[in-house]
């Protein structure tokens, strides 16, 4: 019985916190900053892709509209141009998706490192013994430090705004 009481007393003195990692990842100012950075970085390529798709649509429309008045060779040439343009669009789309995905993963990795750093600093400063995140079924407001982590990331208190 004494051992059980000692274990219970030790458990009562533990300071435990909970962080909603998904919420921190979406609400941290650095998350919006990363989204804007990616948008501006890929805006030109996105506009280029939209222009290519517009050109392909115009070729399709021209082919549908003028096929009856075109010679067979003109029609084949236009079809060849259309197929070539569609192939080019698919290639550019694939490259765009791949590049965007790589950059997004880089930015998410930076954000995750900043979040972990902020949580570690908060844990040390406030004397937490344990901070849990994913897999928690319930956490009372008393142990939820999500807002504190988001605030810390927003104020730049941690060295995480580099």
Buried (B, 14 or more C-beta within 10 A) or exposed (E): EEEEEEEEEEEEEEEBBBBBBEBBBEBBEBBEEBEEEBEEEBEEBEEEBEEBBEBBEEBBEBBEEEEEEBEEEEBEEBBEBBEEBBEEBEEBEEEBEEEBEEBBEEBEEBBEEBBBBBBEBBBEEEEBEEBEBEEEEEBEEEBBBBBBBBBBBBEEBBEBBE
